[in-house]
């Protein structure tokens, strides 16, 4: 199946982290695998997105060499392949991997190497999305990320994104970055409507986003939902993560059914498998249980992901046919 919203640093298992610490000769405060997992996974008492994002500090410590980045991408592909996925778009922020000696170019090159090895060794297709970061002091770094996306576009990289603390750094503050990307023909998705309101999604659409990361707060604006539907914009929804960050406080208020009823295109994703303690199949199972989705309805959501992928039309059709023929077997497998 397909996961379009999958963060590298939030989806590495404890064995991966411990191995990269050894590779980097870094001593972690948690050598016990179970204790490490408890530290990597978000607390059930998480209060907001800002607290959720604190869980990325530890994995980023061991993702500062080319060898570790290549290893991490490769191992994540091994993991999702073992879960039965056939296509993923892995996103990461190259500028967060330059704390030691790496350049963004070297970080992306290493990720592409891991991607190519993984897609060769495992029966899975994959691409990378490069994240710009929300901050007020990293404009040059974001510009460099766009340049890296252009350099590697079609050679492992398929798009850019804007990630980070949406509540603190409004989407509109990064308009010039996306104007630059649009002028270069780089596709992009934007995290919006997760920790900020519908106005953040409006701004992302104004900038030219063809997909929206999360987009939960769009539910408060009927005109926005109509626009999303009319423009064929895809929402990358991540139920477990959205509940953990309190993008929605109560499960019954989760707007998935509302979006579908209003004709908004929705895809189902994990966001961060380790931080959120989830897998793609678990996300589908939760939706079936919480919202009484039929298997055919879930299959339709999975097929949306094929159409939403940053791929040429022929490749989208290939994925669509694969999901169409294999979803039931994948979903019902023990």
N, C-alpha and C positions, 0 to 999 in steps of 0.2 A: 504494500500500500504506500501512501505518499504522505510525507511530512514536509510542509513548506516553511514552517516556523520553528526552527531547531537551532538553539544557541550552543556552540561548541563548548564554551567554558562552563555552562550550566548543565551539561549532559554527560560528563565524564565520570565513570564509576570509581570507587575507592581504589581498586587495584590499579587503574590507570594513573591516578594521582600519586600513589605510593611509588609506582615504577618511574614516573617522571621526576619525582623528588630524588630518587636514587640516581637517575640519569644526570640530574642537575647538581647533585651533591648538596642538596638542601635538606636540612633537618626540620621536619614538620613537628608541631606540638602533639600530634596524634598519630602514633604508630600502630595502634590497634585499628583494624579495618572497620569494625562495627562502630567504634567511637568516631572514627573519621567520617563515616557515612552520616552519623547523627549531626556532625558539624557542617556537612555539605548540604544537608536537607533543611528546608525551611521549617521553622517551628510552627506547630498548629496555632500558636498565639501571635503569629505575624500580624502586624497592624496595618501595613501599607506597602506600597511599591518600594519606597526608599529602604525600608528594613529588609525586604526581599532581596534587593540588589546587593546587600552586604555579603550575601553568600558567594559572591563571585570573587571576593578578595583572595581566598585561599587557593582556588584552582589557578588563578592568574599568576600566582607566585611561581608555579612550576611550568608555565607556558611562555618562558622568556628566551628559549633557544630554538633554533630552527629544527633541531632533532626532535625536541619535545612537541612542537607544533605538528610536524609531519606525523609523528607517532600518534598524537591525539586524534587527528582527522582520520587516520587509518583505522584506529581502534573504534572510533565512533561508527564508522561504516561497517566494521565487523559486527558491532552490537546491533545496529538497526537491521542489517541483513539477517541476523539470527532471529529477529523478531518478525521476519516476513515482509519487510518493506522493499519496494522496488525502485523508489526514487525519493531523494531527499535534497533539500536545499539547506546547507549548513551555513549559518551566519556567525561571523566574528568580527571584532574591531581591531584591525592591524595596529592602530596606534596604542592599544593597551598591551602590546607585546614588544614594546621598545624600551622597557625599563632598564635593561642591561646593556646589550651592545647591538641588538638587531635594528635594522631599518624596517620601515613598513614594507618595502619591496622584498626584503629577505623573509619577512614573516609571511607574506602572501605566497611567495615562491615555495616556501616550505609546506604551506597548506595545500598548494596545488600538487606538490609531489605526493603528499599523503593521499590526496583525492585520487590521483591517477593510479597509484598502487592499489588503493582499496577497490576502485571500480574495475581494475584488472583481475584482482584476486577473488572478488565476490561478485555474484550476479546481481549487481545493483547499479543504477545510474545516479549521479550526484553532481551538484554544482555548489559554488560558494557565493554567498552574499556578503559584501563588505560593509560593515556598519560604521557610519560616522557617529560621533558621540555628542550628546547634549552637554554643553559646558559653556562657560563664557570666556575661556582663555585658550581654546584649542582650534582656532579658525584655520591656522596653517596646517595643522594635523588633519583636519577634515578635508581641506583642499588636496592634500597629499593622498588621502584615501580615494578621492574621486579620480585622481591621476592613476592610481594603482588599478582601480576598476577598469579604466579605459585601456591600460596596458594589457591586462589579463582577460579582457572581455572576450568570450568565446573560447578561451583557453583555460577553463576551470571556473572562471567568475561569470556570473550571469546578471548581477544587479548590485545596487547599493541600498542602504537602509539608514535610518536615524534611530538610535536607541539611547537609553539612559533615563534620567529622571525628568519625565515629561512635565510634572507639576512645577518643577523649579525652572525649567528652561523651555519656554513656549516654542512650538513648531515654527512659527513665523520668523523667529530669530535666525533661522538657518536657510532662509529663502535663497540667498546667493549661492549656497552650496548646490541646491537642486536646480537652479537655473544653469549652473555650470554643467551639471550632469546631463540635463535635458539637451543642452547645446551640443554635447558630445554623443548623444544618442544612447546614453546609458539608462536602462530601465531602473525604476526604483519603487520600493515599498517604503512606508513610513509608519513607525509605531505612533499611533494617535488614538485618542479616545479611550485610553487605558487609565491614566491617572489625572487627565484633564478632560474637559467637557467636549461637547459636540463641536465647539468652535475650532478645536485642534484638528478634527477630522475635516472640517470645511477648508482649513488652511492647507492641509495635506493634499486635498483634491485640487485646490487652486494652484499648488506647486506642480501638479502633474502626476501624483502617485497613481499607479494602476492597481495597487493592492494596499490594504491598510492592516497594519499589525494590531490585532485586538479589535479596536473600533467599538468597544462595548457602549460607550456613552452616546453613540449615534442613536440609540433607542429613545433618547429624550427629545428627538427632533424629527417630526414626521417629514418635513421637507427634505431633510438630509437623507433619510432612508429612501425617499422617492428618488433623489438624485443618485444615490449609490446604485439603486436598481436600474435607473435609466442609462447610466454610464457603464454598467456592467462591471463595477468595481468589486473585487473579491475581498472579503474580510478573512483574516487569518485568526480564527478564534482558538483559544486555549483555555478550556473550562477550568481545570485544576488550578492553573496559575492565576486566572482571573479571580477565583474564589479566595485564594491565598493572599492576594494583594488587596483584596476588598474593592476591586473594580465594581463588584456587585456583592452586597452583604448577605443576601439570602438566595439560596439555590432557586427557589420558585420565581425569583425576579430576574434570573438569567435570561437575556433576550433572544436566545437562539430561535425559538419558535416564532417569536415576533418578527425577527428578520426574515425568516423563510416565508412567513405569511405575507409579508410586504414585498416579496420578490427580490430581496437582497441576496446576493451570492455569498455563501458561507463555506469555509473550509475548516476542517478539524485538525488540530496540531498539538504538539506537546509543550512547546516553548523551551522548557529546561527539564529534561527527564530526571536528572539527579536532584536538583534543587526542589522540584515539585513532587518527586517520588512517583513518577508515572511512566507509562509507555503509550504509544499510539493506540494499541488495542484497548488498553485500560480507559483511555479517553472515550472511545466509542462505546465501551461497555457501560461507563458511567452515564453517558447520554441516553442509552437505551433504558437504563434503570430509572433515572431521574425524570425523564421527559416522555417515557413510553414511546420512543421511536421504534418503528418497525425495522426489520433488517433491510427492506427495500429503501426506506427513507435514509438510513445510514449509508447505504450504498450510493445513493444520489449525492450525498455530501462528499463521499470519497471520490466520486467522478468529477465533482466540482474542482477538486485539487488537480486533476489532470489538465483541465482547461485553464486553471490559474497559473500553472507552472511557467517559469521564465524559459520557455523552450520554443523552437520552431513548430509550426502547425503539424507537420508530419510526426514529430516526436510526441506532441500532445495526443494525437490520435492513437499512436502506439500505446501510450500509457493508459488512455481511456479504455482501449480494448482489453488491455491486461487487467486493469481493475475490474472491468465489467465481467470478465470471465472468472476471476479468482477471488473476488471479495468474500463471497459466502464461505468458501473453504477456509480462507484466512481468518475470518471473524469467528467461525465456529470451531476452529482447531483448539484443542486443549493446550 
